[in-house]
Structure formats: structure tokens, C-alpha cells
Amino acid sequence: MRRAICPGSFDPITLGHLDIIRRASVLFDAVTVCVMVNSGKGGGMFSAEERLEFVCLAVEGLENVDCVRWDGLLADLVVQQGASALVKGVRGAGDFDWEYQMACINRGLGGAVETVLLPAAPEYVYFSSTMAREMIRYGQDLRKYLPAAVADRLRKGNEDHGE
């Protein structure tokens, strides 16, 4: 079985992330979406548990996709899961440069693991989790940018808090 891991901070998961996950699910027999704590990105808007909840909501219905939280070294998860590839989305040259560097490091740490870089679909190139967080702060409608179940969960959470 060919297993891939789609790692990310997913703070929050966007339709661009979900597009990459869906495309990976066609290429591989099994895909694990890995919610990671990225020390380089600083504190996020959502806790790791909330991000995992959002990812699990977003991938519900994708038969060969599961989700986990991982606080350790990505290469260790690759070994633990028996994965043969990491799948990452890239929006442009800056993403590609960063992901290429990470691919070289992960290949060195994880042995035979390959990194597959999927270009973002044109409709998702200019939207990021950073932009989603800004829209959340200002109470904007997120249904065009986040998976419907996640946008609904966030809206319900805001209503519960009187926002």
C-alpha cells in the first residue's frame, strides 16, 4: 500500500488545503493529514486540538484519508506510518523554494521518503490561512475560502460566544 502524509499547521484548513488533500487521495492508496505544531510560525489562532477537529471535519467522506496530530519530527511520523511520500501544495516560487529545502532535509532524515509538490489550483493561489485568520477576526463570511463544515463550525462558535 502506498501511503502519503500531507503535513501542515492548518490554522485553519482552507479549500486550497482540501484541494491538495483530495488530489493526493487519488494518487495514493492512503493519505494521513498531519496537523503539526510549527514552532517557526509562532502561536496560532487555534489550538492543535481545534485544528485537528477542523481537519477531521473537512476530510469526512474521503474514504482513504485519516487525520492525526503530531508534535514531533515529521520524518519520525513517516517511519511510524510506513509512508513513502510527503505531499505539499505550492502556490508560487517562494513556496517552492521553501518546500524544496524541506524535501531535501526530509529525504536525508527519512531515508527513501519522497516529497510530491502539487501546484495550487488557480482559484486557491492567492488565499492562505493567514488571510482566513484576518477574515475570522473581522467576522467575515468564510464559505468561499474554508470547507463548509469548518466555516459552519466557526460561525456556530462565534454565535455561541455572542459575536
HELIX and SHEET records of a PDB file:
HELIX    1   1 LEU A   15  LEU A   27  1                                  13    
HELIX    2   2 SER A   39  LYS A   41  5                                   3    
HELIX    3   3 ALA A   48  VAL A   59  1                                  12    
HELIX    4   4 LEU A   74  GLN A   81  1                                   8    
HELIX    5   5 ALA A   93  GLY A  110  1                                  18    
HELIX    6   6 PRO A  122  TYR A  124  5                                   3    
HELIX    7   7 SER A  129  ARG A  137  1                                   9    
HELIX    8   8 ALA A  148  ASP A  160  1                                  13    
SHEET    1   A 5 VAL A  65  TRP A  70  0                                        
SHEET    2   A 5 ALA A  30  MET A  36  1                                        
SHEET    3   A 5 ARG A   3  GLY A   8  1                                        
SHEET    4   A 5 ALA A  85  VAL A  90  1                                        
SHEET    5   A 5 GLU A 114  PRO A 119  1                                        
END                                                                             
